[in-house]
Amino acid sequence: PLAHVRLVCWILCFCLLPSFMGALCSCCCGTRDVVPDAPDVIIPDPEEDEQIVVTIDQAAIASRDYLAYRGLGTEDRNERWFFLNKSGSKWGGNVQMEVENFVRGLDPNDENKGQVLWRSDFIDQPFFQQQLRDVGGSMLQFAFTGFIDSMFDRPHYDDGYYISHGGGWDRDYRTSLFLNWNMRTEASLSSTVRKGFGFPVKLVVYAQGTGVARYFEVEEPIYEERGEGENRQRVQVGTRRRWERHEREYVDFVQFAVCDVASGQPVVDQFGAAVVFTVHGDSTDWTNNYATKFFDVQQRGGWFTKDPPTITTKAGVDPALALLIAHLCTKEFSTAQIKSNFHPRFPYDPLSAVFGFF
């Protein structure tokens, strides 16, 4: 019975493994993976033009939720400023990300819910368009559907770059195929308590990358059972060949644009410049540290680090909105997450491959 399931889940969550089991219990205990303890003294919400520094850390092992701590550390519970609650589908569908403070009890349907300052709705696993091609094949039909960013030169690498990047391969290969891919998706940005831009906006995300598959043949023996009784033996009667491949996938760059929902065009900052920023992916040796018109990111390690990022918002921008966008950029639409969502569709047999878009 459901009551027994809830009881077992409650015991596991609160008595045995509170951190790890929090995510598991969300399937039967509500719309959040965990309910983090509030600080002893709730930190007031920042002003809408105030600059703040926060460090974002996962709320619990296996949880989709995060906590934003005031300052550079993540150890002091009393420095918890915001809760980033992700809810919705866990299977690649529609999800929501809400930036909550710790003023709880305002929602009659969820006593653990804080006041929501900003919210984003998006699809957890967006669609990737792929173009299969031969070595040196044309990319002229592969359209760029992002926005012009005068501060960023989009990389244009030749095929040899991708084959050599990331170190050597471990054998001789018969042939190689390439996939060029792009992805464009959107995340709404809305608030009922903060003024924001004064009109509906959204975050448009565009990414582009490359995959390479290097093919080799494996020869396997074919055996038959011959003879009877004690004379029965396994005899090789021939060989067969099959294809195997080694793959590498790269994100070339990811572009983010805060856009007016009505026009679809990027909004402009106080200097009249479009709010568009582009970051290198892992096809380069760049790190996760970068600056935007809304915030700066500092994070130790490479593209796939688990260390929490520190976000410094820019004065004149709503820091709660900047925090939400920064979290989307460094987690939900990061290079690591995009690579996790991307599944290349290389063919089994490279000699009978059909080139084109899919």
C-alpha positions in Angstrom: 0.0 0.0 0.0 1.1 3.6 -0.6 1.1 4.3 3.1 3.7 1.6 3.7 5.8 2.9 0.8 5.7 6.4 2.3 6.7 5.1 5.7 9.7 3.1 4.4 10.8 6.1 2.3 10.5 8.4 5.3 12.6 6.0 7.5 15.3 5.8 4.8 15.3 9.5 4.1 15.5 10.8 7.7 17.0 8.0 9.7 19.5 6.2 7.5 20.9 8.1 4.5 19.4 11.6 4.5 21.7 13.1 1.8 21.7 10.2 -0.7 18.1 9.1 -0.3 16.7 12.6 -0.7 16.6 12.4 -4.4 15.0 8.9 -4.4 12.3 10.0 -2.0 11.1 12.8 -4.2 9.2 10.3 -6.3 6.7 9.8 -3.5 7.3 12.8 -1.1 6.7 15.9 -3.3 8.2 18.1 -5.9 11.6 18.7 -4.4 14.5 16.3 -3.9 15.5 17.7 -0.5 14.3 20.2 2.1 17.5 21.9 3.2 17.7 23.5 6.7 17.3 27.2 6.7 19.9 29.5 8.2 19.3 30.5 11.8 18.9 34.1 10.6 17.4 34.4 7.1 19.6 36.6 4.8 17.4 39.4 3.3 16.9 39.4 -0.4 19.4 41.6 -2.3 18.2 44.8 -4.0 17.4 44.5 -7.7 20.6 46.4 -8.7 22.9 45.1 -6.0 26.1 43.2 -6.7 26.5 39.9 -4.8 28.9 37.0 -4.6 27.6 33.5 -4.2 28.9 29.9 -4.5 26.5 27.2 -5.8 26.8 23.7 -4.5 24.6 20.6 -4.9 22.0 20.3 -2.2 22.6 16.5 -1.7 24.1 13.5 -3.4 22.0 12.5 -6.4 19.8 15.6 -6.0 18.9 17.9 -8.9 18.6 20.8 -6.4 21.3 23.3 -5.5 22.1 25.8 -2.7 23.6 29.3 -3.2 25.8 30.3 -0.3 26.8 33.9 0.4 30.5 34.4 -0.3 33.1 31.9 -1.3 32.4 28.9 0.9 29.7 26.2 1.1 30.3 24.8 4.6 28.4 27.2 6.8 24.6 26.5 6.9 24.0 30.1 8.1 25.4 31.4 4.8 22.7 29.7 2.7 21.0 32.5 0.8 18.9 30.8 -2.0 17.6 27.4 -2.8 17.5 26.4 -6.5 14.8 23.8 -6.8 14.5 21.8 -9.9 11.2 19.9 -10.5 9.3 18.2 -13.3 10.2 15.4 -15.5 13.2 13.2 -14.7 13.2 11.6 -18.1 14.1 14.4 -20.4 10.8 16.3 -20.6 9.5 19.7 -19.2 11.2 20.9 -16.1 11.2 24.0 -13.9 14.0 25.7 -12.0 13.0 28.1 -9.2 15.2 30.5 -7.2 13.7 30.4 -3.7 14.7 32.3 -0.6 14.2 30.8 2.9 11.0 32.7 3.8 8.8 29.6 4.0 5.1 29.1 4.7 3.7 31.4 2.1 2.5 28.6 -0.2 -0.6 26.8 1.3 0.2 23.8 -0.9 3.8 23.4 0.1 4.9 24.5 3.6 8.6 23.9 2.7 8.6 26.2 -0.3 10.3 29.5 0.0 9.3 32.7 -1.8 10.1 32.2 -5.5 12.1 35.2 -6.8 12.7 33.9 -10.4 11.6 30.8 -12.3 12.7 29.1 -15.5 10.9 26.5 -17.6 12.7 24.4 -20.2 13.1 21.0 -21.8 15.7 18.9 -20.0 17.0 17.1 -23.1 16.8 19.3 -26.2 16.9 18.1 -29.9 20.3 17.9 -31.7 20.5 18.2 -35.5 23.3 16.1 -36.9 25.1 16.1 -40.2 27.1 13.0 -41.1 29.9 13.6 -43.6 33.1 12.1 -44.9 36.6 13.5 -44.2 36.8 16.9 -45.8 33.1 16.8 -46.7 31.2 20.1 -47.1 29.7 21.9 -44.2 28.2 24.7 -46.3 24.6 23.6 -45.6 25.1 23.5 -41.9 23.4 26.8 -40.9 24.3 28.9 -37.9 21.1 29.8 -36.0 22.6 31.7 -33.1 23.2 35.5 -32.7 26.0 37.7 -33.8 28.5 38.1 -30.9 31.2 40.7 -31.8 33.3 39.6 -28.7 33.7 36.0 -29.9 35.3 34.4 -32.9 33.6 31.2 -33.7 36.2 28.4 -34.1 36.6 26.8 -37.5 38.8 23.8 -37.2 39.8 21.4 -39.9 39.3 17.6 -39.6 42.9 17.0 -38.7 42.4 19.2 -35.6 39.7 16.9 -34.2 41.6 13.7 -35.0 44.7 15.0 -33.2 43.0 16.9 -30.3 42.9 15.0 -27.0 45.9 12.7 -27.6 46.7 9.8 -29.8 44.5 6.9 -30.9 45.6 3.3 -30.2 45.6 1.5 -33.5 45.6 1.8 -37.3 42.1 2.7 -38.7 40.5 1.9 -42.0 38.6 5.1 -42.3 37.0 8.0 -40.3 33.6 9.7 -40.4 32.6 13.1 -39.0 29.4 14.4 -37.4 28.7 18.1 -37.2 25.9 19.0 -34.9 24.0 22.0 -33.5 21.4 22.5 -30.8 19.1 25.4 -30.1 16.7 25.5 -27.2 15.0 28.1 -24.9 14.4 28.6 -21.2 11.8 31.0 -20.0 12.7 33.6 -17.3 9.8 34.9 -15.2 9.1 36.5 -11.8 6.0 37.6 -10.0 7.9 39.6 -7.3 10.8 41.2 -9.2 10.4 43.7 -11.9 13.2 42.4 -14.2 13.1 44.1 -17.6 9.5 45.0 -17.4 8.5 42.6 -20.2 8.7 38.8 -20.7 12.2 37.5 -21.5 13.8 34.1 -22.2 17.2 32.6 -22.4 18.1 31.3 -25.9 20.9 28.6 -25.9 22.7 27.6 -29.1 25.5 25.1 -29.2 27.6 23.7 -31.9 30.1 20.8 -32.0 31.8 18.0 -33.8 32.1 14.2 -33.5 34.7 11.9 -35.1 34.4 8.1 -35.4 37.5 6.1 -36.5 36.7 2.6 -37.8 38.6 -0.6 -37.7 37.8 -4.2 -38.6 38.0 -7.1 -36.2 38.5 -10.6 -37.5 36.8 -13.3 -35.5 37.2 -17.1 -35.9 34.2 -19.2 -36.8 33.9 -22.6 -35.1 31.9 -25.8 -35.6 31.4 -28.8 -33.4 32.5 -32.0 -35.1 32.6 -35.6 -34.2 30.7 -37.7 -31.7 31.2 -38.6 -28.1 34.8 -38.6 -26.9 35.9 -37.6 -30.4 33.8 -34.4 -30.4 35.8 -31.3 -30.9 35.5 -27.6 -31.7 37.1 -26.9 -35.1 37.8 -23.5 -36.7 36.2 -23.5 -40.1 36.7 -19.9 -41.2 36.7 -16.3 -40.1 34.3 -13.3 -40.1 35.0 -9.6 -40.0 33.0 -7.0 -38.3 33.3 -3.2 -37.8 34.2 -1.5 -34.6 34.8 2.2 -33.9 36.3 4.6 -31.5 34.5 7.9 -31.0 35.2 11.3 -29.6 32.7 14.2 -29.3 33.5 17.8 -28.8 31.5 21.0 -28.0 33.0 23.8 -30.0 31.1 26.6 -28.3 27.9 27.5 -26.4 26.1 30.8 -26.9 23.6 32.4 -24.5 21.2 35.3 -25.3 18.7 37.0 -23.1 15.8 37.7 -25.6 12.6 39.7 -25.7 9.8 37.0 -25.9 7.8 39.3 -28.2 10.5 40.1 -30.8 12.8 37.1 -30.3 15.8 39.5 -30.4 18.3 40.0 -27.6 17.7 42.7 -25.0 20.3 45.4 -24.6 22.2 46.5 -21.6 22.5 50.1 -20.3 25.2 50.8 -22.9 23.0 49.6 -25.8 24.9 46.3 -26.3 23.0 43.1 -27.0 23.0 40.7 -24.0 24.7 37.8 -25.9 27.7 35.9 -24.6 29.5 32.9 -26.1 31.9 30.5 -24.3 34.3 28.0 -25.7 33.6 24.3 -25.4 35.9 21.4 -24.7 37.3 21.4 -28.3 39.7 24.0 -26.8 41.8 24.0 -23.6 39.9 26.9 -22.1 38.6 26.7 -18.5 35.2 27.3 -17.0 36.2 30.8 -15.9 34.5 33.6 -18.0 32.8 37.0 -17.7 29.4 38.1 -19.1 27.4 41.2 -18.9 25.4 39.8 -16.0 27.9 37.8 -14.0 31.4 36.4 -13.8 32.2 32.7 -13.2 35.1 31.3 -11.3 35.5 27.5 -11.0 38.5 25.3 -10.4 39.2 22.4 -12.7 38.4 21.6 -16.3 35.2 21.4 -18.2 33.9 18.4 -16.2 34.9 19.5 -12.7 32.6 18.9 -9.8 33.9 21.9 -7.8 31.2 24.5 -7.1 31.3 27.7 -9.2 31.5 31.1 -7.6 29.3 33.7 -9.2 29.8 37.4 -8.9 26.9 39.3 -10.3 27.2 42.7 -12.0 25.9 45.9 -10.4 22.7 47.2 -12.1 21.4 43.7 -12.8 18.9 41.9 -10.6 21.3 39.5 -8.8 18.6 36.8 -8.3 18.0 36.8 -12.1 21.8 36.7 -12.7 22.1 33.8 -10.3 19.4 31.8 -12.2 21.0 32.5 -15.6 24.4 31.6 -14.2 23.2 28.3 -12.8 21.6 27.5 -16.2 24.8 28.3 -17.9 27.1 26.4 -15.6 24.9 23.4 -15.0 21.8 22.8 -17.1 23.4 24.0 -20.4 27.1 23.6 -19.5 29.5 21.9 -21.9 29.5 18.8 -19.7 25.7 18.6 -19.6 25.4 19.2 -23.4 27.8 16.4 -24.1 25.8 14.1 -21.7 22.6 14.9 -23.7 24.2 14.5 -27.1 24.1 11.0 -28.6 26.0 10.7 -32.0 24.4 8.5 -34.7 27.3 7.1 -36.4 26.5 4.1 -38.7 27.7 0.6 -38.1 29.3 0.2 -41.6 31.2 3.3 -42.7 31.5 2.1 -46.3 27.7 2.1 -46.7 27.0 5.3 -44.8 24.4 7.8 -46.1 25.7 11.3 -45.7 23.4 14.2 -44.9 21.2 15.7 -42.1 19.1 13.8 -39.6 
